[in-house]
Amino acid sequence: MSTELLLKPVLKRGALIAAANWQVTLIQATADSIFKLLIATPVIGGLFLVGLVIGTAPAELMSLEWREMAATVITSLLSHPAVLTAFLASLSVVAVGGSLFIFLVKAGSVAVLVRAEREAGPIEQPPLHFDLVRRASKFSVEYYIDSARALFPRYARLGLILMAVYLVSGGLYLVAAYESGLRDGVGGLLTLTMTISFVCWITLINLVYLLMQIVIAADDCSVAKAWPRVGAFVRQRRRGVSAVFGVVLALVVAATGVSLLATAALGLIAFVPFVGLAVLPLQLLAWVFRGIVFQFLGLASIGAYLRLYREFAGGLEGRLKPAPTYVGAGLSRPSESS
């Protein structure tokens, strides 16, 4: 069977699963927006701190080109250790707390998609009926909350590992980029090569992280037991995983390009008298729509990977064990919580 024939029903099933459970998309988009606002708070506070230290108004700092503003902020913070410590402490608290919140939300989202994918039936096969898609909707507030509570300890451990990998990778990249910048002639090319390699490495890490989340929720297993299962899954279904990853990445890149064009177009409208007053609500609407689109693409990819993993683990005839039940105090809990 060609990759194209395999890919079409897998992607279609993932998109229909995500569409049927549209509430999860809205929850994910809202949580992502809240996280970004939380991260922006200490950053803006850092600008005010720097402005107070160097005697410059924050508006003047923000009017600088971003490279000049970053250089000014970093230089000022390094020259004032107390201010730097306060800034890093606030940023760390917000980053860790916001990340734990995201892990909690993602646990409930993946659990809902796992249940929907297992019980949806062959909705990707034509003809497509609304009733079939509606039956694939497995979202409920009780199931979402209890699933998030049950999976959160494992997702938190996995997320903290991811954050540690980010810190180590980012530190090594900054050190290597600084060292290459000191060299003459090839510094720019070497820095560009390392930047591209760093982006590819982070993308690969994010893919492994997503597959780990899927396996933990689908098999109700621990982080340690999910790792070899992900490795075996990728080895045996590498064509399908690579195809889904490539298509989703292309869609994300295309959506990002459209978003940048829309932002540039709105920026041009802002200079038109009276009409420019409509730019702010349009920008907010575009921001909301962009968040929903990106979250839908991410959840659709989870549904597609779940279809591939279910084939790998037990076939399409339901030979896997029943989906984990997290709802209700008297029902079953995850058997492997460590």
N, C-alpha and C positions, 0 to 999 in steps of 0.2 A: 504494500500500500504506500502511495507517495505521501510525502510530508504535507502537501496541500490538502489531500483528501483526509488526512488525520487531523490537520489543524482546524479546518473549518468547523466541524461539529464541536470540537473542544472549546474554541473561542465563543461560538454561539451559545453553548451551554453556560459558560462562565458569565457572559453578558446577561443572559436571561435570568440566571440565579441572582445576580446583583440587582437587576431591575425589579424582580419580584420582591426582594427585600430592600426596597428603596429607603426604608427608615434607617437602615444601617449606614447608607451613604450619607444621609443628612447628619447622623450622629458623628460619623468620622470627620466630615467637613467642619462641623461646629467645634469639635475637639481640636482639630488642627489649627483653626483660627484662634482659639483661646490660647493654645500653646505659643503661637507666634506673637500674640499680644503680650503674653507673660515675658517672653524673651526680650521684646522691645522695651519693656519697662526699665530694667537696669541699664540697658544701653543708652536710652535717653537720659536716665539719671546720671550716667557717666559723663555725658556731654555737659550737663549742668555743673557737675563737680569740677570738670576741667575748666569750664568757663569761670567758675568762682576762683579757682587756683591761679589761673593766668590773667584774670581780670578782663576776660572777653565775654561778650554776650553770646548765649547759645545760638541765637539766630545767625550771628556772624560766622560761627563755626560751621553751621549747617549750610551756609551759603557757599562754602569752599567746595572745590572739586574733591571727589571722594578720596582720592589718593592723598591730597594735602590734608584733608580733615583727619584721615586715619593716622597719618604721620604725626600730626599735631597732638592728637589724643594720646597716642602711644608714647611719644616723647614726654608729654606732661605727666602721664601716669608713672612712667619709669623714674622720673625725677622726684616724685613724691610717694614714697613707699606706703604711707598710711592711706592715702587716697587709693592707690593701686590695690591694697589689701581689701579695703571696703568694697571696691568695685568688683573684684574677683569673688569675694564672699557672697555678695548679692547675686551675681550672675550664676554662681555654682548652686546656690539654694534654689533659684528659680528654674535652672536647667534640670536639676535632679528631680525636684517636685513635679515640674511639668512633664518630664519624661515618664515618671511613674503613673501620672494621670493618663498619658497616652497608652501605656502598657495595659492599664486597666480597661480602657475603652476598646483597645484592639482585641483583648481576650474575649470580650462579649461578641464583638463583630465576627471574628473567625469562627467561634462556636456556632453562631446562627447560620453562617454560610456552610459549615460542615454538615449540620443537620439538614439544611435545605438541599444540598447537593446529593445527600444519601437518599432522600425521600422524594425527590422531585419527579422521578421517572424520566422517560426519554423525551423531554420537552424540546430537545434540539432537533428532533426528527420532524419533517413536515408531515401534514400541514400544521401551522402554528395557530393555536387557539388560546384566547385570553383565559379561559377557565383553567387550562393546563398551567399557564404561568402563574395564575392566582393561587393554585394549589401548591406551588413551589414556595410560597411565602410562609416562612416558619418563624417570623419575628413575633415576639411578645415581650412585654416589659419584664415579666417575671423570669422568663427563660434567659433573657439578656443579662439581667442583674445577677442571677444565680450562677450563670456560666462565667461571667466576668469575675465573680468572687472566687469561684473554684479554680479557675486557671491563672488568676493573677500572681500567686507566688512563683509559679514556674515561668510565666512571662516576664516577671520582674527580674528573676535571676538571669534569664536569657538577655533581657534588655541591658542589664548592668554589664554583662560580658560584651555586648555590642558597644556600649559606651567606652569601655576600657580599650577595645580594639580601635575605636575612633581616635582616642587620645594618643595611643601609642603610634598609630599610623600618621596622625597629623603632626606629632612631634618629630618623628623621623623625616617626614616630608619637609618641615620647616628648617630643620637642621641641614638637610641635604640641599635645599634651595638656597640657603644662606651661604653654604660652602661653595656652591656652583657660581653664585653671584660674585664671589671674590676672584674668580678666574677671569682672565682676559680672553676675548675672542669667542670662545665656545660657551660662555656662561649663559647667554640668552637661549641658545638652542638646547643646551642641556637642561635648563630650567623648564622649558616648554615640554621636552620629552618626559621629564619627571612629573610635571603637572598632569599630562595626559595619562601616564601610568597610574598616578595617584587616583584620578577620577575613575579609571577602569577598575582599580582595586576596590574602591569604595562601592562601586556598582555591583561587583561580584559579592562583596560582603553583604550588601543589602539583599541580594537574591538568596544567599544561603540563610540569612536571618528570616526572610519570609517563608522559605520552605521549612525551616525549623518550627516556626509558629504553626504552620499547617499540620505538620506531622504530630506535634504535641497535642493539638486539639483533636485531630482525626483518630489517633491511636490511644489517646488518654494516657500518655507516657511521660516520663521525666525528661529533663533536658539531656541528661547523659545517654539515655536510651534512644532519644530522637536523632542524635548525631549520626550513628552508623546507619540508621534507616534512611536518612536523607542522602548519605553517600551512596548507598545501594540503589536508591531511587534514581539519582542523577546518572549513575553509570548505566543502568538498564533502560532508562527513558531519556537519554541525553538528546535525541533528535526532537522529541516532543517538547521537552523543557526548553531547549534552545530556540525552537520555533516560536513558542508562546512568548518567551522573553524578548526575542527580536521584534515581534509584532507590537507588543506592548510598549517597548522602548521607542519604536518608531512613532507610535501614536502619541506618546508623551512628548517627544521632541516636536512633532507637528503641532500639538496643542500649545506647547510653549511658544513656538514661533507665531502662531495666531494671536496668542495673548500679548506678545511683545508688539505686534503690529497694531492691535487694538489700543494698547496703551499709548503708542506713538500718535495714533489718529486722534485720540481724546486729548492728547497734549496740544495738538494743533488747534482743536476746537476751543481750547481754553483761552486763546488770544482773541477770539471773536467777541465783541461786546454783546451783552445780554445772553447770547447763546452760551457763552462760557459759564454762566451760572448753573447750567445743567450738567457740567462736567463732573462735579463731586458725586451726585447720586448715580451717574452713569459709571463712574469709576468704582463705587461701592458695589453696584450691581455686577459689574464685570469681575470684581474680586470674588464675590460670592459664587458666581457661575463658574469661574475658573476653579475654585476649590471643589465644587461639586463634581465637575468633569474629571479632575485628577483623582479624586477619591473613587469615583465610579470605575475608572480604568484600573485602579489598584485592586478594588474588590472583584472586578470581572476577571482579573488575572488570578486571583485566589481561587475563584470558582473553576477556572481552566486547569490550574495545577491540581486542584482536588480531584477533578475527573481523571487526570493522568495518574495521580497517586492511587486512586481507588482501583484502576485497572492493574497497576503494578502490585498492589497489596492483595487483591482478592478477586478481581474480575468485575464485570458489570452486573452480575446476577445477584449481588448482595451477599457474597460469601464472607464479607468482613463482619466483625461483631457489631451489634447495634450501636448507634451513635451514643456517646456518653450523655447521661441524663443528669442535669444539674439543677432542675427546678424542684422546689419543694423541700422542706426540712426533712421529711421522712423518706425521700427517695435516695437513689444511689449517688455517691460522691466519687470523684476520681480515685482509682485504685492505686495510683502511683503519684503521690504528691511530693516526692522528693526528687 
